Amino acid sequence: MNKWITFDLDGTIMQNPYVSHVFPEIQRIIHEKKRDSVDCVEAFILEHQTLLSQGKFVEAYDWEQIVNSYTNSINLNLPINVEEIVKKYCMPTSIYLLEEGIIEVLQELKRRGYSLAVITNGYLKYQLPVLDALGLTACFDKIITPDTAGYAKPDTRVFKELQAVVAHIGDRIDHDIIPANQTGVRTVWINRSLPNHFKQVKSNARAGSEGMEDILLAKLAKESNNNVISLPSEAIPTHVIFSITELLDILT
């Protein structure tokens, strides 16, 4: 049986082009036709958050549907192909790996006998061009997305797509750590901006070290629009890391 390690993508391994390029491009297209200064990106995000609050996790990441529903609502007959805009910005100035050596770490984990999978909330048609451009596609044996699985994080069913998952690595508490913990998977939270003094603590002891609970709570509160006042036990990761390279010490 394969031993799987699963990874989130955005904020964990790579930077996508949405905020910096894709959404501004869509806004420019709409403004050229509509001739107004309405912040349509704000409307997209609001609809995204509304869908999340309704538990419609798959629909919340269907950006093409969200965008075109908006243009229809303002009586603008302007179909927008989000996939093509994403592909347009799959270049080094728009997308990048979040640290050096990521591909080498993934390759080493595979040499150690692990199978690697992506669990992302980005649709396959949006994520695959970015993975291809960054040279990541060949590193993964499976890519699990909302449109292919029918589920999206934080729905725990998406973490049950594979058997024998050794660990899940992600940067979000709400979408990565909590649902993975709820399915009994070892969880690895990556935060590259932690205070340096935590580097003196082993990764499996950092979550319980002084001051970390406040950091975890602040992160979860931000992700939950400040609707959290205490840290649930399932929000505590098994390991806390600064860098993907630390996985080589955890996953021997």
Stockholm file with secondary structure:
# STOCKHOLM 1.0

chainA/1-252         MNKWITFDLDGTIMQNPYVSHVFPEIQRIIHEKKRDSVDCVEAFILEHQTLLSQGKFVEAYDWEQIVNSYTNSINLNLPINVEEIVKKYCMPTSIYLLEEGIIEVLQELKRRGYSLAVITNGYLKYQLPVLDALGLTACFDKIITPDTAGYAKPDTRVFKELQAVVAHIGDRIDHDIIPANQTGVRTVWINRSLPNHFKQVKSNARAGSEGMEDILLAKLAKESNNNVISLPSEAIPTHVIFSITELLDILT
#=GR chainA/1-252 SS CCEEEEECCBTTTEECSIIIIIHHHHHHHHHHHHCSCCCHHHHHHHHHHHHHHTTCTTGGGCHHHHHHHHHHHTTCCCCCCHHHHHHHTCSTTTCEESSTTHHHHHHHHHHTTEEEEEECSSCHHHHHHHHHHHTCGGGCSEEECHHHHSCCTTCGGGGGSSSSEEEEEESCIIIIIHHHHHTTCEEEEECTTSCGGGGGSCTTTGGGSTTHHHHHHHHHHHHTTTCCCSCCGGGSCSEEESSGGGHHHHCC
#=GC SS_cons         CCEEEEECCBTTTEECSIIIIIHHHHHHHHHHHHCSCCCHHHHHHHHHHHHHHTTCTTGGGCHHHHHHHHHHHTTCCCCCCHHHHHHHTCSTTTCEESSTTHHHHHHHHHHTTEEEEEECSSCHHHHHHHHHHHTCGGGCSEEECHHHHSCCTTCGGGGGSSSSEEEEEESCIIIIIHHHHHTTCEEEEECTTSCGGGGGSCTTTGGGSTTHHHHHHHHHHHHTTTCCCSCCGGGSCSEEESSGGGHHHHCC
//
